[in-house]
Amino acid sequence: MPSEVDRLSQGTRLRVDAPTILVTVLLAGPVLAGLAGTALPAFGYLPALGYGQFSFAPFQQLFEAPGLVTSALLSLSTGLTASLLSLAIVLIFTAGWSGTQTFRRLTRFLSPLLSVPHAAAAIGLAFLIAPSGFVVRLVSPWATGWTRPPDILILNDPYGMAMTFGLVAKEVPFLFLMTLAALNRPRTQDFSKPAPVWAMVVWRLSSRSSCRRSIP
């Protein structure tokens, strides 16, 4: 027969686990519902539109869509290019301006910049660099002679340059914040004078990432 102490400890464990289960259900429930709402139509099951049987027809239509390979390669190239450019900008700025008054002033404006939603920043950038955007209006017609927006494909260009520029503008503040967090850590390795500053930054960022991965 279980003793009174065993029954009390079991009841305590149940009371402790109940909030954990509730939070898990509240967090995982919408995620699982969204996953089901995405996976089921992908396999042809969408009763709201009259598709009540599972099939691979959606995948067949996807692979037959023109320009699929070009779109995938463009997404991959813009993502990699934006990441490399963002990292290079942060490392060069940190190596050249670290410890200066300009560097300290910029760190104060970093937090308000990070609070800007990504969608708002993307829309603002589009209005800024569009053919009829603020930059063109600022220099027209007195400098360019344009009385109408120029016929230039800036947004949705075939090389993804506008998208790359937008991703760089979004990623640089976050990488800069991670760099500041890494630089504020106590030094555990000494670098000789000939070693570049960017090597120290990369080493600290990599050590920070490895430490975070090692934490269960």
C-alpha positions as CSV (number, residue, x, y, z in Angstrom):
1,M,0.0,0.0,0.0
2,P,1.4,3.5,-0.8
3,S,2.1,5.6,2.2
4,E,0.7,9.0,2.8
5,V,4.1,10.6,1.8
6,D,4.0,8.9,-1.5
7,R,0.5,10.1,-2.2
8,L,1.4,13.6,-1.3
9,S,4.5,13.6,-3.5
10,Q,2.5,12.2,-6.4
11,G,-0.1,14.9,-6.0
12,T,2.6,17.6,-5.9
13,R,4.1,16.3,-9.1
14,L,0.7,16.4,-10.8
15,R,0.1,19.9,-9.6
16,V,3.6,21.0,-10.9
17,D,3.2,19.3,-14.2
18,A,-0.3,20.7,-14.9
19,P,1.0,24.3,-15.8
20,T,3.7,22.8,-17.9
21,I,1.2,20.8,-19.9
22,L,-1.1,23.7,-20.3
23,V,1.6,26.0,-21.6
24,T,2.9,23.3,-23.9
25,V,-0.6,22.8,-25.4
26,L,-1.2,26.6,-25.8
27,L,2.2,27.0,-27.6
28,A,2.2,23.8,-29.6
29,G,-1.5,23.8,-30.5
30,P,-1.4,26.7,-33.0
31,V,1.8,25.5,-34.5
32,L,0.5,22.0,-35.1
33,A,-2.8,23.4,-36.5
34,G,-0.8,25.6,-38.9
35,L,1.4,22.7,-39.9
36,A,-1.7,20.6,-40.6
37,G,-3.3,23.4,-42.5
38,T,-0.2,23.6,-44.7
39,A,0.7,19.9,-45.1
40,L,-2.8,18.6,-45.9
41,P,-3.5,21.0,-48.9
42,A,0.0,20.2,-50.1
43,F,-1.1,16.6,-50.5
44,G,-4.4,17.6,-52.2
45,Y,-6.7,17.5,-49.2
46,L,-8.7,20.7,-48.9
47,P,-12.4,20.0,-48.4
48,A,-13.3,23.7,-48.4
49,L,-12.5,23.9,-52.1
50,G,-13.9,20.5,-53.0
51,Y,-10.6,18.5,-52.7
52,G,-11.4,15.5,-50.5
53,Q,-8.8,13.0,-51.6
54,F,-5.1,12.9,-51.0
55,S,-2.9,13.1,-54.2
56,F,0.4,14.3,-55.4
57,A,-1.1,16.6,-58.0
58,P,-0.1,19.8,-56.2
59,F,3.5,18.7,-56.3
60,Q,3.2,17.8,-60.0
61,Q,1.8,21.3,-60.7
62,L,4.6,22.8,-58.7
63,F,7.4,21.1,-60.6
64,E,5.7,21.9,-63.9
65,A,5.5,25.6,-63.0
66,P,7.8,27.7,-65.4
67,G,10.7,29.5,-63.8
68,L,10.8,27.3,-60.6
69,V,14.5,26.6,-60.9
70,T,15.3,30.2,-61.6
71,S,13.2,31.4,-58.7
72,A,14.9,28.9,-56.3
73,L,18.4,29.9,-57.5
74,L,17.5,33.6,-57.1
75,S,16.3,33.0,-53.6
76,L,19.5,31.1,-52.7
77,S,21.9,33.6,-54.3
78,T,20.2,36.7,-52.7
79,G,20.2,35.1,-49.3
80,L,23.8,34.1,-49.4
81,T,24.9,37.4,-50.9
82,A,23.0,39.4,-48.4
83,S,24.4,37.3,-45.5
84,L,28.0,37.7,-46.7
85,L,27.6,41.4,-47.3
86,S,26.0,42.0,-43.9
87,L,28.8,40.1,-42.2
88,A,31.5,42.0,-44.1
89,I,29.9,45.4,-43.3
90,V,29.7,44.7,-39.6
91,L,33.3,43.3,-39.4
92,I,34.8,46.2,-41.3
93,F,32.9,48.8,-39.3
94,T,33.8,47.1,-36.0
95,A,37.4,46.7,-37.0
96,G,37.7,50.3,-38.1
97,W,35.6,52.2,-35.6
98,S,35.6,50.1,-32.4
99,G,36.4,52.2,-29.4
100,T,35.7,55.6,-31.0
101,Q,33.0,58.1,-30.1
102,T,31.1,57.4,-33.3
103,F,31.0,53.7,-32.4
104,R,29.6,54.4,-29.0
105,R,27.0,56.8,-30.3
106,L,25.8,54.2,-32.9
107,T,25.3,51.6,-30.2
108,R,22.9,54.0,-28.4
109,F,20.7,54.2,-31.6
110,L,20.8,50.4,-32.2
111,S,17.9,49.4,-29.8
112,P,15.3,51.8,-31.3
113,L,16.4,50.6,-34.8
114,L,15.8,46.9,-33.8
115,S,12.3,47.7,-32.6
116,V,11.2,48.6,-36.2
117,P,9.1,45.7,-37.6
118,H,10.6,43.9,-40.6
119,A,7.5,44.5,-42.8
120,A,7.5,48.2,-42.0
121,A,11.2,48.4,-42.8
122,A,10.7,46.6,-46.1
123,I,7.8,48.8,-47.2
124,G,9.7,51.9,-46.2
125,L,12.8,50.8,-48.2
126,A,10.5,50.1,-51.2
127,F,9.0,53.6,-51.1
128,L,12.6,55.0,-50.7
129,I,14.3,53.4,-53.7
130,A,11.3,53.0,-56.1
131,P,11.4,54.9,-59.4
132,S,8.7,57.2,-57.9
133,G,10.2,57.0,-54.4
134,F,11.5,59.6,-52.1
135,V,15.1,59.6,-53.4
136,V,14.0,60.3,-57.0
137,R,11.6,63.0,-55.9
138,L,14.4,64.6,-53.8
139,V,16.7,65.1,-56.8
140,S,14.0,65.7,-59.5
141,P,13.5,67.6,-61.7
142,W,16.2,70.1,-60.8
143,A,19.1,67.5,-60.9
144,T,17.8,64.8,-63.1
145,G,15.4,66.6,-65.4
146,W,12.8,63.9,-64.8
147,T,9.2,65.1,-64.7
148,R,7.9,61.6,-64.5
149,P,9.1,58.5,-62.8
150,P,11.8,56.8,-64.9
151,D,11.2,53.5,-66.6
152,I,13.7,51.6,-64.5
153,L,13.0,48.2,-62.9
154,I,14.3,48.7,-59.4
155,L,11.9,46.6,-57.4
156,N,11.4,43.0,-58.5
157,D,14.5,43.2,-60.7
158,P,15.6,40.0,-62.4
159,Y,18.9,39.9,-60.4
160,G,17.4,40.4,-57.0
161,M,19.5,43.4,-56.2
162,A,16.7,45.3,-54.5
163,M,15.9,42.2,-52.4
164,T,19.6,41.8,-51.5
165,F,19.8,45.4,-50.4
166,G,16.7,45.1,-48.3
167,L,18.0,42.0,-46.6
168,V,21.3,43.7,-45.9
169,A,19.6,46.7,-44.3
170,K,17.6,44.3,-42.1
171,E,20.4,42.0,-41.1
172,V,23.2,44.5,-40.4
173,P,21.7,45.8,-37.1
174,F,21.1,42.3,-35.7
175,L,24.6,41.2,-36.6
176,F,26.0,44.3,-35.1
177,L,24.1,43.6,-31.9
178,M,25.6,40.1,-31.8
179,T,29.0,41.6,-32.4
180,L,28.6,44.0,-29.5
181,A,27.5,41.1,-27.2
182,A,30.5,39.1,-28.2
183,L,32.9,42.0,-27.7
184,N,31.6,42.6,-24.2
185,R,32.6,39.2,-23.1
186,P,35.8,38.8,-21.1
187,R,38.8,37.9,-23.2
188,T,40.0,34.4,-22.8
189,Q,42.6,34.4,-25.5
190,D,45.3,37.0,-26.3
191,F,45.9,38.1,-29.9
192,S,49.2,39.4,-31.0
193,K,49.4,42.9,-32.5
194,P,49.7,41.8,-36.2
195,A,46.4,39.9,-35.8
196,P,43.5,41.9,-37.4
197,V,40.6,43.0,-35.3
198,W,38.1,41.2,-37.5
199,A,39.8,37.9,-36.5
200,M,39.1,38.7,-32.8
201,V,35.5,39.5,-33.6
202,V,35.0,36.3,-35.6
203,W,36.7,34.2,-32.9
204,R,34.5,35.7,-30.2
205,L,31.3,35.2,-32.3
206,S,32.2,31.6,-33.1
207,S,33.1,30.9,-29.5
208,R,29.8,32.4,-28.4
209,S,27.8,30.3,-30.9
210,S,29.6,27.1,-29.8
211,C,28.9,27.9,-26.2
212,R,25.2,28.4,-27.0
213,R,25.0,25.1,-28.9
214,S,26.6,23.3,-26.0
215,I,23.9,24.4,-23.6
216,P,21.1,21.8,-23.5
